[in-house]
Amino acid sequence: MLPTTVAKSRMITALLLPLLTLALNPPLLAQTQALRLINEYPATSVTAAADLQFAASVKQLAGGTLAIDTQQETQNPFKGSAQVGAVSDGKVEMATLFAGIVGASDPFFLLSSLPFTVSSFDQARALASCAQPAAEQHLRKLNAHLLYVTPWPPSGIWSATPLTGLAALRALRIRTYDENSRAVFEQVGAQSVNLPFSAVPAKLAAGELNAVLSSGDGGAGNRLWEQLRNFSAVSYSIPLSYTVINQDVWQQLKPEQQAILTEAAQRTAAGSWSSVKDRIAGNYSRMRDHKMTLDLAPAQEIQDSLRNAAKNQVSAWQQKANAADIVGLCLKGKTDNE
């Protein structure tokens, strides 16, 4: 028989051990579940800012049980189209994907960036809303669930020299952001290459590009004014970015966690659409502060040349994407390409 003091000591240890284990390893429900959200754009861009708002809303709603770890620009280990595979395969839980990037996997997603298809944020929002059920179906094929979309300010042309006419347009070596924009600029006689935004700085530094198709927002976030001193507001398109979560991860979440993400996503989308107009003025102000030249009324021959090329490309996209139904339903003859 053990001495009384030893027996008591062991009894106390046996009683305290479960409490100590519980303190060091609290129940799963009390732990914070972290979900990674990747985005290759810098934190000052409209989509990265939306992601930060989303993360803050989740933190507020979840009370510490759910958290979003935003990995932006250089923190994001995946670039370009690799981001689509990363979220589809579950290498990351969530991603904010520019429409042109998703469009490389499924051309349906180039709908929002069709050239000269919408001319206002109201039209862009109506198109996004109308197409959302179809977008959700297409995302399921990529093993993804849609949380929210973020609109970009209108795409313009950043260039090393002013775009004064057709000769200057044809002299561009321009980064474009999807297959449609690459083809449009090729048709007008420019050299164009479809590149993710993360690849742009190195190409500019090497002298391989002298122009970039991007919004004032995206370009300002990456300080394109260091090489490209001119911006032509051709209002090429008002594209979207899609923030998605891996479908398997989504289904494994508890209903209350899904509800938190859905509510935070709705808040983020509403805030993005309501604030995007203000970003244009802010971007133009920053660009002027950095001694850029802004052409807010580009030459008519430049606009006509781009729009004529766009007509052919929109028709080609519609056939490739098998999108006659969605075009008929959501565009309803309001495009400039008829």
Residue pairs with C-beta under 8 A, 6 or more apart in sequence:
2 10
29 65
30 65
31 65
32 64
32 65
32 66
32 67
33 65
33 66
33 67
33 257
34 67
34 68
34 69
35 66
35 67
35 68
35 69
35 93
35 94
35 245
35 249
36 69
36 71
36 92
36 93
36 94
37 51
37 54
37 55
37 68
37 69
37 70
37 71
37 92
37 93
37 94
37 95
37 96
37 243
38 71
38 72
38 76
38 77
38 78
38 83
38 86
38 87
38 92
38 94
38 95
38 96
39 47
39 48
39 51
39 70
39 71
39 72
39 73
39 76
39 95
39 96
40 72
40 73
40 76
40 78
40 79
40 80
40 83
40 196
40 197
40 198
41 47
41 48
41 72
41 73
41 96
41 98
41 197
41 218
41 221
42 48
42 72
42 73
42 221
42 222
43 49
43 52
43 72
43 73
43 221
44 220
44 221
45 217
45 218
45 221
46 150
46 151
46 152
46 153
46 215
46 217
46 218
46 272
46 276
46 279
47 96
47 98
47 150
47 152
47 241
47 243
48 70
48 72
48 73
48 96
48 221
50 96
50 148
50 150
50 243
50 268
50 271
50 272
51 68
51 70
51 72
51 96
51 243
52 70
53 267
53 268
53 271
53 272
54 68
54 147
54 148
54 243
54 264
54 265
54 267
54 268
55 67
55 68
55 69
55 70
57 263
57 264
57 267
57 268
58 66
58 67
58 68
58 260
58 261
58 264
59 67
59 68
61 260
61 263
61 264
62 257
62 260
65 257
66 257
66 260
66 261
68 94
71 77
71 92
73 198
76 83
78 85
78 86
78 91
78 92
78 95
79 196
79 198
79 199
80 101
80 195
80 196
80 198
80 199
81 101
81 104
81 105
81 196
83 95
83 97
83 101
84 95
84 97
84 101
84 102
84 104
84 105
84 142
85 91
86 92
86 95
87 93
87 94
87 95
87 97
87 142
87 143
87 144
87 244
87 245
87 246
88 142
88 143
88 144
88 246
89 143
90 143
90 246
90 248
90 249
92 246
93 245
93 246
93 249
94 147
94 243
94 244
94 245
94 246
94 249
95 243
95 244
96 150
96 241
96 242
96 243
97 241
97 242
97 243
97 244
98 177
98 196
98 197
98 239
98 241
99 109
99 110
99 111
99 112
99 113
99 178
99 239
99 240
99 241
99 242
100 110
100 113
100 177
100 178
100 179
100 181
100 194
100 239
101 196
102 109
102 142
102 242
103 109
103 110
103 113
103 178
103 179
104 178
104 179
105 142
106 138
106 141
106 142
107 179
107 317
107 320
107 321
107 323
108 134
108 135
108 138
108 321
108 323
108 326
109 135
109 138
109 242
110 178
110 179
110 180
110 317
110 321
111 127
111 131
111 321
111 323
111 326
111 330
112 124
112 127
112 128
112 131
112 237
112 238
112 239
112 240
113 155
113 177
113 178
113 180
113 181
113 237
113 239
113 240
114 180
114 237
114 310
114 314
114 317
114 335
114 337
115 180
115 181
115 184
115 236
115 237
115 306
115 307
115 309
115 310
115 313
115 314
115 337
116 235
116 236
116 237
116 306
116 307
116 310
116 335
116 336
116 337
117 127
117 237
117 314
117 331
117 335
117 336
117 337
118 124
118 127
118 237
118 238
118 334
118 335
119 235
119 336
121 151
121 238
121 273
121 276
121 277
123 334
124 151
124 238
124 240
125 151
125 273
126 330
127 330
127 331
128 149
128 151
128 240
130 329
130 330
131 326
131 330
132 146
132 149
134 326
135 146
135 149
135 242
136 145
136 146
139 145
139 146
139 242
139 244
140 247
142 244
143 246
143 247
143 248
144 244
144 245
144 246
144 247
145 244
145 245
145 246
145 247
145 250
146 242
146 243
146 244
147 243
147 244
147 245
147 261
147 262
147 265
148 243
148 265
148 266
148 268
148 269
148 272
149 240
149 241
149 242
149 243
149 269
150 240
150 241
150 243
150 268
150 269
150 272
151 238
151 239
151 240
151 272
151 273
151 276
152 215
152 217
152 218
152 238
152 239
152 240
152 241
152 276
153 215
153 216
153 217
153 238
153 276
153 279
153 280
153 283
154 215
154 233
154 235
154 236
154 237
154 238
154 280
155 177
155 181
155 213
155 214
155 215
155 234
155 235
155 236
155 237
155 238
155 239
156 213
156 214
156 215
156 216
156 231
156 232
156 233
156 234
156 235
156 236
157 163
157 172
157 174
157 211
157 212
157 213
157 231
157 232
157 234
157 236
158 211
158 212
158 213
158 214
158 219
158 224
158 228
158 230
158 231
159 168
159 172
159 174
159 210
159 211
159 212
159 228
159 230
159 231
159 232
160 210
160 211
160 227
160 228
160 229
160 230
161 168
161 171
161 210
161 230
162 168
162 230
162 232
162 293
162 295
163 169
163 230
163 232
163 295
163 298
163 299
163 302
164 299
165 299
165 301
165 302
166 188
166 189
166 301
166 302
166 305
169 188
169 189
169 190
169 302
169 305
169 306
170 188
170 189
170 190
171 190
171 210
172 185
172 190
172 191
172 192
172 210
172 211
173 190
173 191
173 192
173 193
173 208
173 209
173 210
173 211
174 185
174 190
174 191
174 192
174 193
174 209
174 210
174 211
174 212
174 213
175 192
175 193
175 194
175 195
175 199
175 200
175 203
175 209
175 211
175 212
175 213
175 214
176 182
176 184
176 185
176 192
176 193
176 194
176 195
176 213
177 194
177 195
177 196
177 197
177 213
177 214
177 239
178 194
179 194
179 317
180 313
180 314
180 317
181 192
181 194
181 213
181 236
181 237
182 192
182 193
182 194
183 192
183 309
183 313
183 316
184 192
184 306
184 309
184 310
184 313
185 192
185 213
185 306
185 309
186 192
187 309
187 312
187 313
188 305
188 306
188 309
190 211
193 209
195 203
197 214
197 218
197 222
200 209
200 212
200 222
200 224
201 222
203 209
204 212
204 224
204 227
204 228
205 227
210 228
211 228
212 219
212 224
212 228
213 236
214 224
215 283
216 231
216 280
216 283
216 284
216 287
217 279
217 280
217 283
219 225
219 228
219 231
220 283
220 286
220 287
223 290
225 287
225 290
225 291
225 292
229 291
229 292
229 293
230 292
230 293
230 294
230 295
231 287
231 292
231 293
231 294
231 295
232 295
232 298
232 302
233 294
233 295
233 296
233 297
233 298
234 298
234 302
234 303
234 306
236 306
243 265
243 268
245 261
250 258
253 261
284 294
287 294
288 294
307 336
307 337
310 336
310 337
311 337
314 335
314 337
315 337
317 323
318 324
318 327
